[in-house]
C-alpha cells in the first residue's frame, strides 16, 4: 500500500513540479500529505478521506455519494430519452401519428 502512495506522490505531484531547493520540496510534500489526508476522497474508504475515516466524521459520505449517483443517473437517462436523431421520429410526433391511425 505504501508503494502505491509513493508512486502517486512522485508521478502525480513531485515530477510535475520544479524542485529547485529543499524548502520547495518540503513545501510540496507538506501540501500533498495534507491534501491526501484531508481533501482527496479514497475509493477504499467509500469516498471518505483518511481523516474522515480515522476521526469518524465521514459517515454520511457514502450515502451522499450514492444519492448523487442515483440523481445523476436519473438526469442522464431523462436527457438521453429526450434526444432524437435526424433518422428517428420525434417522440411526441410518433405518438401523435400512432394515435391518429
NORCOR-V39660 format. One record per backbone hydrogen bond with DSSP energy under -1.0 kcal/mol. CO is the residue of the C=O (numbers start at 1). NH is the residue of the N-H. If there is no record, write none. Layout:
BEGIN
co:CO nh:NH
co:CO nh:NH
END
This chain:
BEGIN
co:1 nh:5
co:2 nh:6
co:3 nh:7
co:4 nh:8
co:5 nh:9
co:6 nh:10
co:7 nh:11
co:8 nh:12
co:9 nh:14
co:10 nh:15
co:14 nh:17
co:18 nh:20
co:21 nh:25
co:22 nh:26
co:23 nh:27
co:24 nh:28
co:25 nh:29
co:26 nh:30
co:27 nh:31
co:28 nh:32
co:29 nh:33
co:30 nh:34
co:31 nh:35
co:32 nh:36
co:33 nh:37
co:34 nh:38
co:35 nh:39
co:35 nh:40
co:37 nh:51
co:42 nh:45
co:42 nh:47
co:43 nh:46
co:45 nh:48
co:48 nh:42
co:49 nh:53
co:50 nh:54
co:51 nh:55
co:52 nh:57
co:52 nh:58
co:58 nh:61
co:60 nh:64
co:61 nh:65
co:62 nh:66
co:63 nh:67
co:64 nh:68
co:65 nh:69
co:66 nh:70
co:67 nh:71
co:68 nh:72
co:69 nh:73
co:70 nh:74
co:71 nh:75
co:72 nh:76
co:73 nh:77
co:74 nh:78
co:75 nh:79
co:76 nh:80
co:77 nh:81
co:78 nh:82
co:90 nh:94
co:91 nh:95
co:92 nh:96
co:93 nh:97
co:94 nh:98
co:95 nh:99
co:96 nh:100
co:97 nh:101
END
